[in-house]
Amino acid sequence: MIGVILTIIKTLIMLGILVIIHEGGHFIVAKLCKVRVNEFSIGFGKQLWSKQKGETKYSIRLIPLGGYVSMEGEEEPSSEEGSFSKAGILKKFAIVSAGAIVNIIFGILVYFLLITFIYDIKIALSSTVNFLGILGESIKMLFTGGTTVEDLAGPVGIATIVSQTSGFTDFVYLLSVISLSLGITNLIPIPPLDGGKLLIYIIEWIKRKPLKENTSLKIQMAGFAFIIGLSIFVMYNDIVKLI
């Protein structure tokens, strides 16, 4: 029982760190681009805690499996000062891609510092290059058929892996791997992932006008349905592996 509780705590800590890093990337770049952030939330669902500071509400919600940065004019056009919808294409790209980029940088930095701590900088540099090469090959295999969606892991799978970590070093290593994976996965051009949003902005930039609201909604709903279906499959597969 104690082992289960510790696993849950470690998993929540890991997910919390990754969410804060990811959403923090969106938040910081939005602020730098003078885009108004209405809410910075860790978690989804029922609000457990909140604090208003300036124009932004900071909140913690019940379901700790993600988070979001709600920007003025992000979901629908707004004429308010600091609206995301009024921002230029480069600012939109910077804000939307920031979460994934920060996750990737964080993952690389954590791994490098871990190896430096255990060995030394020489070894750390070469090990990090090899580490990135292995990760790149793994991602390539996902798209070329060398691996399948059955090899993906959701929250249940992550918790199972976390339960097998035996110390701080293992935990930090896993944190770096998942942060890198999360960052790269978020750049896949499927709505509602960040990469899907970037794809829509590219299409709008090429056409020199926004997509029709109905067309944009259909793309978003199709992508959302795909992600939900994939998430359910991955969670089912994780549970089956435990039985």
N, C-alpha and C positions, 0 to 999 in steps of 0.2 A: 504493500500500500504506500509506504514511504517513497519507494522507487517510482511509482506512478505519479505521485504528487510532485516529486523533483523533476520528472520528465516534463510535466505540464508547465511547471514554473520556468524551466530552461527554454522550452519551446516558445512560451509567451514572451520571454525576454528577447529571444532571437528575432521573432516576428516583429516585436515592438521596435527593436533597433533598426531593422530593415525598412519598416514603414516610415519611421521618423527620418531616416536618411533619404528615402525616395521622395516622400512628400515635402521634406525640407528643401530638396533641390528645386522642386516646382515653386515653392513659396519664396525662397530667396531670390530666384531669378525674376519672378513676377514683381517682387518689390523693387528690384533693380531697374526693371522696365517700366516702373510707375503704373503698374496695373493693380487695381484694387482687389484685395483678397478679403472676401466677406467672412470666410470661416476656414480654419485649419483644424481638421479633425483626425484623431487617431482612433480607428475603429469605425464600425457602422452600427446602425440601429438606434436603440434608445440612448438618449444622452444621460451620462452618469455625472459629468462635471463640465462646467464651462466658465470661462472668464473673458470678459470683453476688454480689449486693450486697443484703444484707438479705433480704427475702422474694422479691425479683425476680431472675430470671436474664436477663441481657442477652446477645443472641447475634446473630451474622452468619451467614447461610446461603448456600448455593451459588447458588441461582437469584434474581437481583436484580430480580425483576419485581413486587415487592410486599413485604408484611410483615404482622405481626399482633401484637396485644396479647392474651395469653391470661390471662383473669381467672378466679379461683376461682368455680365455680358458674355459669359462662357457658354451657357446653354441656349440663350436666345439674345438677339441684338439688344444693345442698351446704349442710350445716348448719354449716360452718366459719365462724370469725370473719371478717368482711369479705367474705362471699359475695355475688356479683353477683345471684344468684337471690333473695336476701333483701332486696335494695335496693328502695326505693320506685320507683314509676313515673316520678317526676320525675327521680330520679337516673339511672335507666336511659336515659331520653330524653337527658339531658345528656351521658352518657358515649358513647352510640352516635352521636349527632349531632355530637359535638365534632370528629371527624376532618374531616368535610366542611366544617363551619363554619370551622375553622382554615385549610383549603385556600383557601376563598373569601376570607377576610380577608387571608391571605398574598398571594394573587394580586392583589387590589386594591391593597394596600400597596406591593408591588414595582413595579407599573405606575405608581402615583402618584409614587414616589420616582425612578423612571427618567425620567419626563417632567419632573419638577422639576429633576433633574440636568442634563438636556439644555436645557431652556428656563427656566421659572420657575413659581412656585406658581399664579399666575393661570391661565395656560395649562394647568398640570397638573390643576387642579380641573375645568375644562371638558372637557379631553381624557378624563379618567377617567369622567366622566358619559357622554360619547359612547361610550366604549369599552364600558361596561356595557350601554348601550342596544343596541349592535351585537351583543354576546354574547347578550343576551336575545332578540333577534330570531332569531338563529341557532338557539337552543334551541327557540323557538316553531315555527320552520320544520320542525324534526325531527319534531314531533308533529302538525303540520298538513299534512304532505306536501310542503312546499317543498323539503325535502331528504330523502335516503334513507340507509339504513345503509351504502350504498356510499361515502358521503362520510366515514364514520367512519375513524379511524386507530388502529391498535394499536401495539405496540412497534416493528414494522418500519416503519410509516408515520411514527412519531415520529422514528425514527433517520434516515429519509430527509429529513424537514424539518430536523432538527438539522444534517445534512450541508450544508444550503444556507445556514446561518447564517454570516455573514462576520466576526463580531466579538462582543465582550462585550455590546454593546447589543442585538444581535439575539437572543443567547442568553438574556439576562434578560427580554426581551419575550416570547419563546416560553415561558419558565418561568412567567411570570405568566398567560399564556393557558391553558396546560395545567393549572396549579394551579386556576384558576377552573373550568375544564371538568370536572376530576376531582371537585372538591367538589360541583358541581351534579349531575353524573351519579350520584354516590354516594347522593344523596337520592331518586333514582327508586325508587318503592315496589315493587321486585322483589327477592325473596330471591336470593342471600345479600348483596346490597348493603345498606348501612346503612339506606337508606330502606325496604327490605323488612322489616328487623328492627323498625323503628319502626312499620310498619303492623301487624305481629303484636302489638306491645305495645298499640297502640290497640284492636285487636280484643279482646284479653284484658281491657283496662281497661273496655271497654263491657260485656263479658259478666260482669265481676267474678270471673273465674276463668281459669286457664291453659288454653290449647288442649290437647286430648288429644295425648299424645306421638306417636301414629300420624299424626294430622292435621298436626301441626307438621312432622313428618319429611317427609310427602308434599309440603307446600308448599315446604319447603327444597330438596328434591330436584328438584322441577319448576323452581324458580327457578335452581338451580345448573345444571341441564341446559340451560336457555335461555341462561344467561350463557356456558357453555362453547361451545355451538353458535354464538352470536354472535361470540365471540372467534376461533373457528376461521375463520368466514366473513370477518371483518375482516382477519385475518392473511393468508388466501388472496388477498383483494382487494388488500392492500398489495403482496404479492409479484407479482401479475399486473401491477400498475401499473409495477413495476420492469422487467418483461420487454419 
